């Protein structure tokens, strides 16, 4: 239905946590795909739906082994797994060295994910930079969401990244913000983003909530649902889903 790439330019502002939270409460069917060439960690971070562990060797790596003969959207789910809470995930590479043999994969993968029927895709790209071969993944996305913290160095890198993104890429910005200064922080980053002259779809926020992030690691229930992380993720998910809403079928 729609491919949304989630990424950051500098440091570790919580892209994987944000992607998992958004996937958990997404308003439509969704697949979370780990598309970070540096390696993913969902298989080590979250339990499987049956309470066991995910298979780190099943996912992007096994998909790449079959995709050399061509990659069709319907093949994707043959390599996914389900985590606690019911979210389907395509586990990423287990370490960065594996990406050297898969430089050809990102374009076909992006096209297949963008054409996946009956589900949106949240692609966790991790930190941008250093892997130019993944540029095709971004150009296939309906929306690229850049995460940042409000610190001077993070925002400076965000400005630079917005300047170098291809004009064809539709971008949005999410600020991982301290709940005590939530709206003020988002407004400050919004002013900086607008000063770049780069058109962005939105500037929004997600609460910096370490306790909620810990609950997200498998302790599903009422406490997690009431956390600041999930409450702000619901608002963000609604905004993202509206920006990539599929057109109504013709009568």
Secondary structure, DSSP 8 states (H G I E B T S, - for coil): --EEEEEESSS---HHHHHHHHHHT-SS-EEEEE--TT---HHHHSBBTTSSB--TTSSHHHHHHHHTT---GGGGGGG-EEBTTS-EEE---SSGGGGGGGTTHHHHHHHHHHT-TT-EEEEEEEE-SS-GGGHHHHHT-SEEEEEEESSHHHHHHHHHHHHHS-TTS-EEEEEEE-GGGHHHHHHHHHHHHHHT----S-EEEEE--HHHHHHTTT--SHHHHTSHHHHHHHHHHHHHHHHT-------
